Structure formats: C-alpha cells, structure tokens
C-alpha cells in the first residue's frame, strides 16, 4: 500500500502552529489566509492597472511593466555584455 507523505511546506506549518493553543491555531490560520488574499489582491490590482494603461496608450515605466523580461535587463552597468551571434558556423 502506498502512503503519501506530507509536503515540506505543510510539515513546517504543522510544526510552527503545533505548539499553539487551540484558539491561537484558528487565528494563525486566519492570518495566513488573509496574507494570501492580500497578496492576490495586490497582484490583481497591479495587473488591472497595467492593462488599463496599455489600453489608454500611456507609457509604462520599466519598473511597472507586467511580465518583465530577464533580470539581466535591469542590472544596468552590472549586466553582462551581449555576445554577437556567431552565424559563421
């Protein structure tokens, strides 16, 4: 018989919340859920603002763009220099 094991995230959560009294476990679970909802709401709000700006034709600064490119695009003088494509092969 195959028994599934809990993931490492749920194990960490159980260990962290396991020492709390019952009334605090509910509060901790509520705070975690509130945190996820807040992050999701902020992400959705930024995405909607981006789409509104695109539809209205407003310029979008590089830091506010949705789905940015690679991290090396924003490293400035620390970014590696692009190599020319070698098509002579």
Secondary structure, 3 states (H helix, E strand, C coil): CCCCCCCHHHHHHHHHHHCCCHHHHHHHHHHHHHHHHHHHHHHHHHHHHHHHHHHHCCCCCHHHCCCCCCHHHHCHHHCCCCCCCCCCC
